[in-house]
């Protein structure tokens, strides 16, 4: 009876983390410095607007960011003479009331202000040890990785550009397209000690 009930081992590793911060920016060269993507600029975050879709997992397409919360930088209309409106004519909405878009300003959304989705992962293992002889033991192992098969998503880093350099919403802006963990994997093993 002890050979059936004895010799069992179990183990688990649980990983839970908050999401990684990232920075939604303009794509291209919004400041016309002719140095390509090295001059990506910060966008404005609309006051009071939640930049993360609350139902991003169920809305289809994994649209993590609410792109209507991001606009080109703007300044009070009284400063219009000092602003370069640039090529923001393709912005999805006009500048807020009493404001003008200003291409020579940096947006109010700073670096790493948006946090991506969190991570949860659980690995589980169970072992059974058998004594074959005085000197030989065996162990049967079952190891399960991501045993709950819980998807954990990466932030939309591939699509950091939420706005094009002309102020329009970038294609696939804020869409999550990768997971940070693999789906459930189960492996079996036999270990012999002698």
Secondary structure, 3 states (H helix, E strand, C coil): CHHHHCCEEEEEEEEEECCCEECCEECCCCCCCCCHHHHCCECEECCCCCCECCCCCCCCCCECECHHHEECCEEEHHHHHHCCCCCHHHCCCCCCCCEEECCCCCCCCCCCCEECCCEEEEEEEEEEEEECCCCCEEEEEEEEECCCCCCCECCCHHHCEEECCCCCECCCCCECCCECCCCCEEEEEEEEEC
